[in-house]
Amino acid sequence: MKDGKKIPALGFGTWNLTGDISQKMVEKALELGYTHIDTAESYGNESQIGEAIKEYDRSNLFITSKVSPSNLHYEDVLSSCESSLKRLGTSYLDLYLIHWPNEAISLRETLWAMKKLQEKGLVKSIGVSNFGINQLKIAVAVSEAPICVNQVEFHPWLYKKELLEFSKEKDILLTASAPLARTRVLQDELIQKLAKKYDKTPAQITLRWEFQKGVVTIPKTSSEDHLEDNFQLFDWKLDPEDVEKIDNIQKTERCYELNFKAEWAV
């Protein structure tokens, strides 16, 4: 990352996994060899993840969490982070993200708090989530600490080429949330055709494409079989012409990207 620290290119996303299933799936992910776990205070599963990771060497894990858009005032950021750490049972986060922008709260104020968390050793690296190019420009301009990551919806039906190019120019890693478009993209005709060509699953084709675009990806699943399949991405590649074909899929469909002015600026 921009600050010299490393992030695993594949992580396990935990959005919408709560209760026993969240703990069970994180435990299974760790057994399979995943080391990067992504959560957020709003997911309501940090305590279960804490139970899953407590028997593992913390130095071998990469844990990401996010502060909610309603908690972006200075003291609220500090309090949110400390609460997340308590629930996770860890003394630090490898990466802490602003989950969604909130135009009603000064971004500079939020980023001051993020830097304070770094200075206290509670957070190793910081970043943002669901930021567009203009918001990212502002964050880079006002932050006293490196913005290392922008986590956004990214998949073959939402190929954010301009944002990806801008991020690479600024040495900011893009992380794909909803990397399979909540499974919808797996029905794409080209993705299915390439799955047959490579003898892979449609999910593997999609995730491998993201890898080859230089994007970190964090697929979520509640299926142990899919969890294992998603981990099989490292000993094969898509041909450049097939990467280009996926680049040129014309369909555009979003899973989310809330109108944060309406939803969060309150």
C-alpha positions in Angstrom: 0.0 0.0 0.0 1.0 3.7 -0.2 2.3 3.7 3.3 4.6 0.7 2.7 2.4 -1.9 4.4 1.0 -5.0 2.6 -2.6 -6.0 2.1 -3.7 -9.5 1.0 -5.1 -9.3 -2.5 -8.0 -11.7 -1.5 -10.1 -11.2 1.5 -13.3 -12.5 3.0 -16.1 -10.0 3.1 -18.7 -10.4 5.9 -21.5 -8.0 4.9 -24.8 -9.4 5.8 -23.3 -12.3 7.8 -24.5 -12.2 11.4 -24.8 -14.4 14.4 -23.4 -18.0 14.4 -23.1 -18.1 10.6 -20.6 -15.2 10.6 -18.4 -16.8 13.2 -18.6 -20.2 11.4 -17.7 -18.8 8.0 -14.8 -16.7 9.3 -13.5 -19.8 11.1 -13.8 -21.8 7.8 -12.1 -19.0 5.8 -9.1 -19.0 8.3 -8.9 -22.8 8.0 -8.7 -22.5 4.3 -5.9 -19.9 4.4 -7.6 -16.6 4.2 -5.9 -14.0 6.3 -7.7 -10.8 5.3 -11.1 -10.3 6.9 -13.3 -7.3 6.1 -16.0 -6.0 8.4 -17.6 -2.8 9.6 -19.3 -1.5 12.8 -22.6 -1.4 10.9 -22.4 -5.1 10.0 -23.2 -6.2 13.6 -20.7 -9.1 13.4 -17.5 -7.8 14.9 -18.0 -9.8 18.2 -18.5 -13.0 16.2 -15.4 -12.3 14.1 -13.5 -11.6 17.3 -14.4 -15.1 18.6 -13.3 -16.6 15.3 -9.9 -15.0 15.2 -9.0 -15.2 18.9 -7.0 -18.5 18.6 -4.9 -17.2 15.7 -1.6 -15.3 15.7 -2.8 -11.7 15.2 0.3 -10.7 13.3 -0.6 -13.1 10.6 -4.1 -11.6 10.0 -5.2 -8.5 8.2 -8.4 -7.0 9.7 -10.3 -4.2 8.1 -13.2 -2.4 9.7 -15.2 0.8 8.9 -16.6 3.7 10.8 -20.3 4.5 9.9 -21.2 7.9 8.2 -23.1 9.0 11.3 -20.0 8.7 13.4 -17.6 10.9 11.5 -17.1 13.7 14.0 -13.6 13.6 15.7 -14.6 12.1 19.0 -17.1 9.8 17.4 -14.5 8.3 15.2 -12.2 7.6 18.2 -15.1 6.1 20.1 -16.2 4.0 17.2 -12.8 2.6 16.6 -12.3 1.7 20.2 -15.6 0.0 20.3 -14.8 -2.0 17.2 -11.5 -3.1 18.7 -13.2 -4.2 21.9 -15.8 -6.3 19.9 -13.0 -7.8 17.7 -10.8 -8.5 20.7 -7.8 -7.0 19.2 -5.5 -4.1 20.1 -5.3 -2.7 16.5 -6.9 -2.7 13.1 -4.7 -3.2 10.0 -7.0 -0.9 8.0 -9.7 1.5 9.1 -12.1 3.0 6.5 -14.7 5.8 6.3 -17.6 3.6 5.3 -19.5 6.3 3.4 -18.9 10.0 2.9 -21.1 12.4 4.9 -21.2 15.9 3.5 -22.6 17.2 6.7 -19.4 16.5 8.6 -16.0 18.0 7.8 -13.8 15.4 6.1 -10.8 17.1 7.5 -12.1 16.6 11.0 -12.7 12.9 10.3 -9.2 12.4 8.8 -7.6 14.2 11.8 -9.3 11.6 14.0 -8.0 8.8 11.7 -4.5 10.1 12.0 -4.8 10.3 15.8 -5.8 6.6 15.8 -2.6 5.9 13.9 -0.5 7.9 16.3 -2.0 5.9 19.2 -1.2 2.6 17.4 -4.9 1.6 17.2 -4.9 1.7 13.4 -2.1 0.8 11.0 -3.4 2.2 7.8 -6.4 4.4 6.8 -8.6 4.7 3.8 -12.1 5.5 2.5 -15.0 3.6 1.0 -17.6 4.5 -1.6 -15.7 7.7 -2.6 -15.9 9.0 -6.1 -13.0 10.7 -7.9 -13.8 14.2 -6.6 -14.3 13.0 -3.0 -11.1 11.1 -3.3 -9.2 14.2 -4.5 -10.5 16.1 -1.5 -9.5 13.3 0.9 -6.0 13.2 -0.5 -5.7 17.0 -0.3 -6.7 17.3 3.3 -5.4 14.1 4.9 -2.1 14.3 6.9 -1.8 10.5 6.6 -1.7 8.5 3.4 -5.1 7.4 2.0 -4.2 3.8 1.2 -7.5 2.3 0.0 -10.8 3.2 -1.5 -13.3 0.3 -1.2 -16.1 0.6 -3.8 -18.6 -1.5 -5.7 -16.6 -3.0 -8.6 -17.3 -5.9 -10.9 -17.7 -6.6 -14.6 -21.1 -4.9 -14.7 -19.7 -1.9 -13.0 -16.2 -1.5 -14.3 -15.1 1.9 -12.9 -12.2 2.4 -15.3 -11.7 6.1 -14.6 -11.7 5.7 -10.9 -9.3 2.8 -11.1 -6.9 4.8 -13.3 -7.1 7.8 -11.0 -6.5 5.6 -8.0 -3.4 4.0 -9.6 -2.1 7.5 -10.4 -2.4 8.5 -6.7 -1.1 5.1 -5.5 -4.4 4.2 -3.8 -5.5 0.6 -3.9 -9.1 -0.1 -5.1 -10.9 -2.8 -3.1 -13.9 -4.4 -4.8 -16.9 -4.8 -2.6 -19.8 -6.7 -4.0 -17.2 -8.1 -6.4 -19.7 -10.6 -7.8 -22.5 -8.1 -8.0 -24.2 -10.1 -5.2 -24.0 -13.2 -7.6 -25.9 -11.5 -10.4 -22.8 -11.1 -12.7 -22.4 -14.9 -12.6 -25.3 -15.2 -15.0 -23.5 -13.0 -17.6 -23.2 -14.8 -20.9 -19.5 -14.0 -21.4 -18.6 -14.9 -17.9 -20.3 -18.3 -18.3 -18.6 -18.8 -21.6 -15.2 -18.1 -20.2 -15.9 -20.3 -17.2 -16.3 -23.2 -19.6 -13.2 -22.3 -21.6 -11.0 -22.2 -18.5 -12.8 -25.0 -16.6 -13.5 -22.6 -13.7 -16.5 -21.3 -12.0 -18.1 -18.0 -13.1 -17.1 -16.6 -9.7 -13.5 -17.6 -10.2 -13.5 -15.9 -13.7 -14.9 -12.7 -12.2 -12.5 -12.6 -9.2 -9.5 -13.4 -11.4 -10.4 -10.5 -13.7 -10.4 -8.2 -10.7 -7.0 -9.5 -9.6 -5.6 -8.8 -13.1 -7.0 -5.2 -13.0 -4.9 -4.7 -9.9 -7.9 -4.7 -7.5 -8.1 -6.2 -4.1 -11.3 -8.3 -3.9 -13.3 -9.4 -0.8 -16.1 -11.8 -1.9 -18.7 -12.8 0.6 -20.4 -16.1 0.8 -22.3 -18.3 3.3 -21.4 -21.4 1.3 -18.3 -23.4 2.4 -17.9 -24.8 -1.1 -18.0 -21.3 -2.7 -15.5 -20.1 0.0 -13.1 -22.8 -1.0 -13.6 -22.1 -4.8 -13.0 -18.4 -4.3 -9.6 -19.2 -2.8 -8.4 -21.0 -6.0 -7.2 -17.9 -7.9 -3.5 -17.9 -7.6 -2.0 -20.5 -10.0 -3.7 -19.5 -13.3 -4.5 -16.4 -15.4 -7.0 -15.1 -17.9 -5.5 -14.4 -21.3 -5.2 -10.7 -22.1 -7.8 -10.8 -24.8 -10.3 -12.3 -22.4 -9.6 -9.6 -19.8 -10.3 -7.1 -22.5 -13.6 -8.9 -23.4 -14.7 -8.6 -19.8 -13.6 -4.9 -19.8 -15.9 -4.3 -22.7 -19.1 -5.9 -21.3 -21.8 -3.3 -22.0 -24.2 -4.1 -19.2 -24.2 -1.7 -16.3 -25.9 -2.6 -13.0 -25.3 -1.4 -9.5 -26.0 -3.3 -6.3 -25.8 -0.2 -4.2 -24.2 3.2 -4.0 -26.8 5.0 -2.0 -27.6 8.6 -2.6 -25.6 9.6 0.4 -26.8 13.2 0.3 -30.3 12.0 1.0 -29.3 9.1 3.3 -26.4 10.4 5.3 -26.3 14.2 5.2 -28.8 14.5 8.1 
